[in-house]
Amino acid sequence: MADGHLFNNIALSGRGGTNQGPMRIYSGGISWKRQGGGKAIEVDKADIMGVTWMKVPRSNQLGVRTKDGLSYKFTGFRDQDVANLNSFFQNTCGITPDEKHLSVSGRNWGDVDLNGNMLAFMVGSKQAFEVSLADVSQTQLQGKNEVTLEFHVDDTTGANEKDSLMEISFHVPNSNTQFVGDENTP
Amino acid sequence: GDNRAAVKTSADLVAYKNINDLPAPRDMMIQIDQKHEAILLPINGSMVPFHVAFIRTVSSQQDTNRNCYIRIIFNVPGTPFSPHDANSMKFPGSIYLKEASFRSKDSRHISEVVQSIKTLRRQVVARESERAERAT
């Protein structure tokens, strides 16, 4: 391959659902374009902060975190792509991808992790879901133990989900010491 | 009794053991997986599973713009009659997802979802309480 790797059907997931498009991972960085135009993402190699892999149903998901705190999730990689891209990221960017695990147990209790502007709900040491705080329009404390996050609704053309998340709330017990005295974050 | 920890509680229920047991991702909409007693919620472009046994109530509502809303409330510790309290002793300090609300354009789909969650939940809760009774 001349320069880098081309993948044809990669889904970008985020607020509003998923969009398919071709993705190129090359010596300059990564680029992804929505099929049929619209959204395009370019991340320069120098701006890549961290890369993660997560096994998802029937596929692998690449997470890319940038220096300005943005985070992208690309799904549609085969197992053999993961090995190829690992050595590619190591050789070209000097980055060793981390491995994350998806929680599928269906539990609703765990821990909340904040990383950049991403909030992850972890069950055991596995990730159940992740939301971007950039999508949060409002947070509210209700009583002593409840934190509510309200989300912006994505009404753009890129949004293709049928059911859109409006609000989630967490119950934080008194015995939880993780977020004591931090009023800006749940 | 005192040997509670030895008894398998409903908190041990697991929706999926393996990632590839999840249904293939289709549309980004709330789905019910009867076989695994799970609901799958579209969150940030991923389908996130929850076991129905951990759901407390589900309700829906419609506004004048023909938008439909669904609210799913999960069991959290400290709620009266919550079967979950054995669980909060097992996992002290845990943060719970308490509620998730979605907006949908398809009210028929939402009322189907509400009905199936209610039915499935009722079956699972009945089975689990029967099992707990037999165990004591």
Interface residues (C-beta under 8 A of the other chain):
Chain A: A11 L12 S13 G14 R15 G16 G17 T18 K55 V56 P57 R58 K73 L102 V104 S105 G106 R107 N108 W109 G110 D111 V112 F121 A128 F129 E130 V131 S132 D135 N145 E146 T148 V153 N160 E161 K162 D163 S164 L165 M166 E167 I168 S169 F170 H171 V172 P173 S175 N176 T177 Q178
Chain B: L13 V14 A15 Y16 K17 N18 I19 N20 D21 L22 P23 A24 P25 D27 M28 M29 I30 H36 A38 L41 P42 I43 N44 G45 S46 M47 V48 P49 F50 H51 F54 Y69 I70 F74 N75 V76 P77 G78 N87 S88 F91 P92 G93 S94 I95 Y96 L97 K98 E99 A100 S101 F102 R103 S104 K105 D106 H109 I110
